[in-house]
Amino acid sequence: MAFDLTCVALLVEGAIGYPKPLYRAVRHPVVWAGALISALESRLNRPSLAPARRKANGVLTVIVLLACAMVPAALIENVLRLGGLGFLLAGVLGSTLLAQRSLYWHVARVAWALETGGLVAGREAVSHIVGRDPQSLDVSGVTRGAIESLAENFSDGVVAPTFWMLVGGLAGGAGYKALNTADSMIGHRNPRYEAFGWAAARLDDLVNLPASRLSGLLVVAAAGMLPGCSAKAAWEAMWRDAKHHRSPNAGWPEAAMAGALGISIAGPRSYGGVVANAAFMGNGRREIGARDIRAALRLYLAADMLMVTFITLGAILIGLM
């Protein structure tokens, strides 16, 4: 269990995120993974191929992607750990696989837009973090989109890479991030990706199972620490509503957050002019706004700090042994 590396990664990313000068110079690991996925997809997912061949090529793509992400990461960590404090540099590299800071600011931007620019500004801000039609959203719809994104990405962008880094070191975190990127790019149920993206989508669902449950539990625990939140309602909503979500994983943190805040999120939404029916998470207020986004952000910070505290204590205890 790589408590030392993971602790450093969380603290570094939480403090400074991914510096813009570094992004301009070398881009980001997600961009590298995306470029490889695009190159493989253009060659292996030709429409002229039979669905069975495209599915097999999708499996091959995932294998190549994971090998390209995990093998170099494992080699780098092993070399760095030859030095006594090499885990510090490995942790700095691992921080690029986390999104604590960027997630907070992307969602806070939606609250700020609603507060200062009203619905039009809120729609524009939320369009950067959700795929639904922004023009179909009222203030409550914009708010639901922001809080759903916060809850789901707490699991996908923070807890899951942390979990797999803890279990598998730098290679575990890199492998998870590459797979999650593949799912976001090719794991869609449409004619182009139904077969080719099958492996990426199914494997991403599998590796996110532990993190989704852990993220829901962290939200429940955090709700017990904050005034105005209910751990009991978060727990009840999670067990009642998560199983009705279209995703096997996203419903856990979404339902827990909705229950904790006493609101309802998810529900029907429009994509490309097509209305997708979805169950509501939580059974509270449906008229919500920027203040609820701010409350959700406080809950997110508390849940994240619980996780960071646990891993930091683990790193200290192991270091003392």
C-alpha positions, 0 to 999 in steps of 0.5 A: 500500500503506497501510503507515502506516495499517495499522501504526497500526491494529495497534498501537492495537488490540493495545494497547487493543482496542475500549474498552467505553465507546466500544462503549456509546456508539456500538456497533461497526462490525460492529453497524452492518453487522449492522443493515443486513444484517438490514434488507435481509434482512427485505425482500429474502429473503421466503419467497414469492420464487422462489430465483432472485429471492432469489439476485439480491437477495442479490447486490444486498445485498452490493453495497449493503453494500460501497458503504455501508462502503467509500465513506464509509471512502474519503472519510474517509481521503482527507480525513484524509490532507490533513493531514500526520499524518492517517494516525494518526487514520485508523489509529485508525479502522482499529483498530476493524476488527481483533480481535487483542486480543479474540480472545486474551482470548475464547480465554484465557477458555476456558483459564481456565474449564477451569483453575478451573471444570472441564468445566462452566465450559469448556463455558459459555466455549467456547459464546461462540466456537463454534456446536457443542453445548457439552453434547456436548463433553468436555475435549478437545472444549472444547479443540479448539473453542477452538484451532480458533476461535483459528486460524480467527479469526486468519485471518478477524479479524486477517490478512484485515482487515490484508491488505485494509487494507494493499491498499486502505486504510480502505476495503479494511478496511471492505469486508472486515469488512462482507462477513465480517459478511454471511457470518457472518449469511447465508452458511449452507447452509439453506433460508432462506439457501441462495439469498440468502446465496450471493453473500456466502458465495462472495465471502467465500471468495474474499477470504479466500484470500490471508489463510488461506494467509498466516496458515498461513505465519505460524503455521509461521514462529512455530512455528520460534521457539518451544520445544516447537513444530515448524515442520516438522510445521506445514508438513507438516500444512498441506499434507497436511490443509488440503485436506480441511477443509470450508472452502477457507480455515479448514484452512490455519491450523488444520492449521498450528497443530495440526501445530506443537503436535503435536495433532489438532483439528477432526474430527466435531462436533455442531450442534443434535443433528446430527453433522457429519463433518469431517476431523481437522487434524493427526495428533498427540494427541487428548487435549488440555486447557487447557495446549494452549490456552495453548500455542496462544495463545503461538503465536498471539501469536508469529505476530501479532507477526511480522505486526506487525513486518513491517508496521511495518518496511514503514511505516518504510522507506516513510517514509524514502523 
